Amino acid sequence: MESLSLTQPDDWHLHVRDGRVLADVLPATACRFARAIIMPNLTPPVTRTGQALEYRDRILAALPQDSVFQPLMTLYLTDNTSAQEISRAGDSGHVHAVKLYPAGATTNSEAGVTDLRRTYPALEAMQVAGMPLLVHGEVTDPEVDVFDRERVFIGRVLAPLVEDFPGLRVVFEHVTTREAVAFVREGPARLAATVTAHHLLINRNAMFSGGMRPHHYCLPVAKREEHRQALMAAATSGDPKFFLGTDSAPHARSHKESACGCAGIYSAHGAIELYAEAFDQAGALPRLEAFASWYGSDYYGLPRNEGRISLVRRPWRVPERLPFGDEELVPFRAGQEIAWALAP
């Protein structure tokens, strides 16, 4: 197969930051995806509906002229999120989910949840409203090995949560382990998962190939090859519980190449092309459209997009650097090739 036509896809997990850098990173997403779930972990975090709507306005203002891209907003769950705030979010028409960050789990998660029981009033309201909870699935216990944080989270937190709230819709975001894949597959229909392109294409060796590779560092971290293979099998299986979420997370080069580098991989510049490469490797290109364009919108109860995009098998070289406000960022595959390209 040398070319591929797809229903225009959506990105169900995206970071675009705020301020001047919005205009640097948004065009890459807007020319590939019709919609994206926007993460709320700004500084300060987007904890209230009014903040989410103001952030949405800033995103729309930063888009290229004539773009039809639609940002789908989220709230940042805290110990103090009220049922009333969930009601306001649902009534807004623009807030589509709530994000759970365990406090200290990843970038800008300091204001996250310290005790899940404190969030039960908000979770009850979400269950009634049908609003999905998007879960960063890692424990922060320092005694748990970093490569085991997702697996331990399933038993300690996620399984009890799914049981305690039998009507709550849950997306286990950026899954990285075979245990997470099995949990989602065996769980109820209201449980789904997103899978990133970088977790399909690299394993944990990529962080240490020839030295420390900070631009391959993300949270949750890439795992062993057996886990990458489990993710690939899930993403290409045709199971509607698994759908596209890039977790593209831009950081200034200086913040990645530092004594304490930030977690996050920027992939928006070639996102759908990277997924095509992964599905091609698995011999599953005919299943890419459903994974990228159908299953996520079906889960969120939104109409499938009517537009289409085309991909061609044409290698192209990724720039070494991209603009990022007053600084620059290093994209995934910097200086290397991606095997598939967007058709004009």
C-alpha positions, 0 to 999 in steps of 0.5 A: 500500500503506497497511499492511504485515505482516512476520515480526518482523525482526532487527537484525544490527548494533547498539550499545547501550552499557553501564551506565545508558544500556542501559535508555534505548536497549534498549526501542526495539530490543526492541519492533521486533526479536526479536534483534540482533547486539550490537557489542563495542566497549565500554570496555574492549572485549569480547575474551573469552567471559566478558566477552560472557556478562556483558554479555549478562546486563546487557542482559537485566537492562535489558530491559523486563519481559516482553520476549522480545528476545534479544541475540546476542553478539560478540567484539572481535578483537585481534592477540592473540585465540587459537584457544582463545578462539574455541573457548570462544566457539563452545561458549558457545552465545551468542557468534555472531560476531567483529568486526574493527575495524582499529585506529583506524577508528571509535569505541572501535577503539583496541584493534583489529587492527594487523596482520591476519596476527597474527589468522590463528590465530583466523581459522583457528579461526573457519573451522573453527567456521563462526563469521562474521567481521564486518568494519568495512571501512575502511583507516586509512592517513592518506594515503587520502581518508576517502571512499575508505577503504572502496574501498581496504580491499576491494583491500588487505584484504578480497579477500586475506582472502576468498581466504586463508580459503576457508571463512571466513564474512564479513559486510561491515558497513554497506557504503556504496559501489557497489564494496562492493556489486559485491564482495559480489555477485560474491563467494562465497555465504559473503560477505554484507553489512549495509545501514543505513537511514541510508545508504539515506536520505542521501548525504554532502550531509546532513553539510553542509546549511546548515552542519556537521551532526554528527548525520549523521556516522558511520563509514563516512561517507555517500558520493555519491548514486551510491553511495546509489543502488547501496545502494538497488538492492542492498537492494531487489533480493531478493539474500539476500546483503544484509540489515538491520543498523542500526548504530544507535549512540547518543552523548550530544549533548555528545559529538556537538556538540563540537570532535571529535564522535563518529561514529555515528547513532542510529536504533533509535527508528524503525529498521524504519519508516525501512527501510519508508520507503526501500523505499517510495521504491524501489517495493519494499515487498513485498521488505522482509520478506525483507531485514529478517526472513529473509536475516539469520537464514538466513545465521546459521543461525538459525530465522526468527522466528515473531512478526509486526509491522505497519506503517502509512503514518502520518507521525509526528514524531521527538522533538528529544531522547531520554534517555540516562543523565544526558544526552540524545541526538539521534535520526536525523530529530530534529524531522522526520517518518518516513512509516511507523509501528509499528501498535499 
